[in-house]
């Protein structure tokens, strides 16, 4: 088993801002108007999406998106609404297909008005040669209340896990607030080989430990730099501006691709 650990300092996301921003996004989605299987924001139609079952944001609603990326690769995305109650739980299921990849997952947010927890899980399966090794499962959870509470000695509020035929890995992220109100954030990854890959993985961890740690450290640092650049700009946006941006993005055709006519 190998353990990788690094700590960075991040710009904080104010809890009240996040709650207001999340509410603004959900407000934008809930205000969309359904007409003959399509959705409209005012008089503008939501691009590349249609409803194939149920009614907008009702339990049982199904949305279909078919598009082509910038490289001309087609993909089909299906989103099913399992539950939509902003005071209790919003639960969505996703099923995506591309020529060499199938991804199925589910996400759940406990309460929009005063968010408590976010959970997700996904199964992925590739195609082509060695398809048996291009599959796996990932899941994770973020306890939002515990994140801002930042109590010493408490369990990590952000956890994730990956299971692959050849490796099992876990990620734990814990935050403590500095005297300048920034987030001192520790990221810990543990990984071990599975099956026939267990002995080679152990040897690689010993012989390549320094390289692994350097790559991991550089990756976390790069993420922190991007976070610290982007977060101050994001938190400067008002809920009204966020809502307007969501509606604009929904009614604007994506560059490099095409949606449903």
DOFINU-61598 format. One line per 8 residues: number of its first residue (from 1); their letters; for each residue x, y, z of C-alpha. Coordinates in nm, 3 decimals. Layout:
% DOFINU-61598
NUM	a	X/Y/Z  ...
% end
This chain:
% DOFINU-61598
1	xxxxxxxx	0.000/0.000/0.000  0.114/0.354/-0.071  -0.002/0.667/0.112  0.027/1.011/-0.045  -0.033/1.323/0.162  -0.010/1.696/0.092  -0.151/2.014/0.245  -0.243/2.336/0.065
9	xxxxxxxx	-0.409/2.662/0.166  -0.726/2.748/-0.026  -0.938/3.058/-0.060  -1.262/2.997/0.134  -1.611/2.962/-0.008  -1.850/3.141/0.231  -2.127/2.909/0.340  -2.401/3.169/0.291
17	xxxxxxxx	-2.275/3.240/-0.060  -2.275/2.871/-0.154  -2.629/2.825/-0.023  -2.749/3.131/-0.217  -2.565/3.022/-0.533  -2.710/2.670/-0.514  -3.059/2.812/-0.462  -3.010/3.038/-0.766
25	xxxxxxxx	-2.916/2.741/-0.987  -3.215/2.538/-0.870  -3.445/2.840/-0.912  -3.330/2.871/-1.274  -3.401/2.503/-1.342  -3.739/2.509/-1.169  -3.853/2.816/-1.364  -3.802/2.651/-1.703
33	xxxxxxxx	-4.124/2.603/-1.897  -4.210/2.271/-2.060  -4.378/2.260/-2.399  -4.414/1.953/-2.622  -4.111/1.779/-2.482  -3.887/2.084/-2.490  -3.790/2.335/-2.222  -3.796/2.713/-2.252
41	xxxxxxxx	-3.648/2.998/-2.051  -3.893/3.271/-2.139  -3.913/3.252/-2.518  -3.568/3.092/-2.562  -3.550/2.715/-2.599  -3.304/2.509/-2.398  -3.056/2.375/-2.651  -2.981/2.009/-2.717
49	xxxxxxxx	-3.227/1.861/-2.469  -3.572/1.709/-2.471  -3.797/1.534/-2.221  -3.879/1.175/-2.319  -4.081/1.071/-2.012  -4.270/1.238/-1.731  -4.280/1.611/-1.668  -4.009/1.865/-1.589
57	xxxxxxxx	-3.839/1.801/-1.249  -4.113/1.561/-1.147  -4.018/1.218/-1.015  -3.992/0.994/-1.320  -3.892/1.271/-1.560  -3.633/1.164/-1.818  -3.412/1.399/-2.019  -3.219/1.304/-2.330
65	xxxxxxxx	-2.919/1.483/-2.477  -2.745/1.371/-2.795  -2.440/1.568/-2.900  -2.108/1.557/-3.079  -1.790/1.686/-2.917  -1.525/1.904/-3.080  -1.354/1.593/-3.219  -1.673/1.468/-3.385
73	xxxxxxxx	-1.734/1.188/-3.133  -2.107/1.133/-3.068  -2.244/1.078/-2.719  -2.585/1.016/-2.566  -2.671/1.135/-2.215  -2.981/1.034/-2.021  -3.079/1.191/-1.690  -3.362/1.050/-1.478
81	xxxxxxxx	-3.518/1.242/-1.190  -3.561/1.003/-0.897  -3.668/1.271/-0.650  -3.696/1.651/-0.655  -3.787/1.821/-0.328  -3.565/2.116/-0.249  -3.658/2.100/0.121  -3.568/1.731/0.145
89	xxxxxxxx	-3.370/1.563/-0.132  -3.282/1.597/-0.499  -3.172/1.268/-0.655  -3.069/1.221/-1.017  -2.956/0.918/-1.215  -2.726/0.943/-1.517  -2.657/0.706/-1.805  -2.407/0.815/-2.069
97	xxxxxxxx	-2.285/0.636/-2.381  -1.998/0.708/-2.617  -1.834/0.472/-2.871  -1.571/0.351/-2.623  -1.727/0.428/-2.285  -2.042/0.365/-2.081  -2.097/0.558/-1.759  -2.382/0.509/-1.514
105	xxxxxxxx	-2.416/0.702/-1.193  -2.639/0.858/-0.932  -2.611/1.181/-0.732  -2.802/1.293/-0.427  -2.819/1.629/-0.253  -2.981/1.645/0.087  -3.173/1.973/0.095  -3.123/2.266/-0.136
113	xxxxxxxx	-3.240/2.514/0.126  -2.966/2.451/0.382  -2.759/2.181/0.203  -2.637/1.903/0.432  -2.475/1.625/0.229  -2.382/1.547/-0.130  -2.331/1.185/-0.236  -2.246/1.031/-0.570
121	xxxxxxxx	-2.157/0.696/-0.723  -2.074/0.581/-1.074  -1.985/0.270/-1.269  -1.778/0.298/-1.584  -1.701/0.041/-1.852  -1.482/0.081/-2.158  -1.483/-0.110/-2.486  -1.224/-0.249/-2.720
129	xxxxxxxx	-0.908/-0.438/-2.635  -0.854/-0.518/-2.267  -1.206/-0.400/-2.187  -1.198/-0.607/-1.867  -0.945/-0.361/-1.727  -1.132/-0.054/-1.845  -1.403/-0.072/-1.587  -1.457/0.018/-1.226
137	xxxxxxxx	-1.669/0.193/-0.969  -1.629/0.517/-0.781  -1.828/0.677/-0.503  -1.792/0.972/-0.273  -1.958/1.191/-0.014  -1.926/1.549/0.107  -2.068/1.639/0.447  -2.120/2.012/0.401
145	xxxxxxxx	-2.209/2.084/0.762  -1.902/1.901/0.890  -1.684/2.085/0.638  -1.767/2.425/0.779  -1.770/2.299/1.136  -1.407/2.184/1.090  -1.393/2.018/1.430  -1.046/1.886/1.526
153	xxxxxxxx	-1.028/1.507/1.527  -1.353/1.462/1.337  -1.376/1.229/1.038  -1.286/1.377/0.698  -1.592/1.555/0.556  -1.493/1.473/0.197  -1.424/1.113/0.103  -1.406/0.924/-0.225
161	xxxxxxxx	-1.322/0.570/-0.332  -1.220/0.401/-0.655  -1.241/0.027/-0.723  -1.071/-0.104/-1.035  -0.980/-0.465/-1.122  -0.614/-0.382/-1.053  -0.627/-0.115/-0.783  -0.832/0.016/-0.492
169	xxxxxxxx	-0.784/0.376/-0.385  -0.936/0.608/-0.126  -0.924/0.986/-0.093  -0.979/1.179/0.231  -0.990/1.559/0.248  -0.998/1.751/0.575  -1.006/2.127/0.629  -0.911/2.350/0.922
177	xxxxxxxx	-0.958/2.726/0.915  -0.652/2.949/0.948  -0.643/3.276/1.143  -0.690/3.458/0.811  -1.012/3.261/0.745  -0.850/3.061/0.461  -0.876/2.683/0.439  -0.578/2.471/0.534
185	xxxxxxxx	-0.669/2.159/0.339  -0.508/1.818/0.374  -0.549/1.567/0.091  -0.464/1.203/0.164  -0.470/0.923/-0.094  -0.415/0.558/-0.011  -0.390/0.294/-0.282  -0.312/-0.075/-0.308
193	xxxxxxxx	-0.298/-0.329/-0.588  -0.568/-0.592/-0.634  -0.553/-0.944/-0.767  -0.245/-1.034/-0.968  -0.138/-0.665/-0.964  -0.081/-0.663/-0.587  0.289/-0.772/-0.587  0.391/-0.550/-0.884
201	xxxxxxxx	0.208/-0.255/-0.726  0.396/-0.306/-0.400  0.729/-0.308/-0.583  0.630/0.003/-0.782  0.533/0.182/-0.461  0.877/0.116/-0.315  1.086/0.186/-0.625  0.878/0.474/-0.758
209	xxxxxxxx	0.760/0.625/-0.432  0.950/0.948/-0.479  0.813/0.999/-0.829  0.457/0.920/-0.716  0.479/1.169/-0.433  0.618/1.439/-0.657  0.346/1.390/-0.919  0.079/1.387/-0.648
217	xxxxxxxx	0.218/1.697/-0.479  0.242/1.885/-0.810  -0.115/1.788/-0.898  -0.255/1.912/-0.568  -0.056/2.236/-0.597  -0.187/2.296/-0.949  -0.544/2.239/-0.832  -0.490/2.484/-0.544
225	xxxxxxxx	-0.355/2.751/-0.780  -0.657/2.719/-1.008  -0.892/2.720/-0.710  -0.735/3.030/-0.557  -0.761/3.210/-0.890  -1.119/3.112/-0.967  -1.295/3.118/-0.630  -1.261/3.493/-0.556
233	xxxxxxxx	-1.412/3.566/-0.898  -1.697/3.322/-0.836  -1.791/3.448/-0.490  -1.807/3.803/-0.628  -2.112/3.699/-0.834  -2.456/3.772/-0.694  -2.731/3.506/-0.695  -2.905/3.707/-0.970
241	xxxxxxxx	-2.595/3.701/-1.188  -2.551/3.327/-1.130  -2.911/3.258/-1.226  -2.879/3.469/-1.541  -2.560/3.288/-1.640  -2.725/2.948/-1.595  -3.020/3.046/-1.813  -2.788/3.191/-2.077
249	xxxxxxxx	-2.576/2.875/-2.089  -2.886/2.656/-2.122  -3.023/2.850/-2.418  -2.693/2.887/-2.603  -2.576/2.610/-2.836  -2.243/2.462/-2.715  -1.938/2.543/-2.926  -1.793/2.254/-3.121
257	xxxxx	-2.098/2.033/-3.087  -2.461/2.004/-3.188  -2.760/1.902/-2.986  -3.103/1.772/-3.071  -3.293/1.969/-3.330
% end
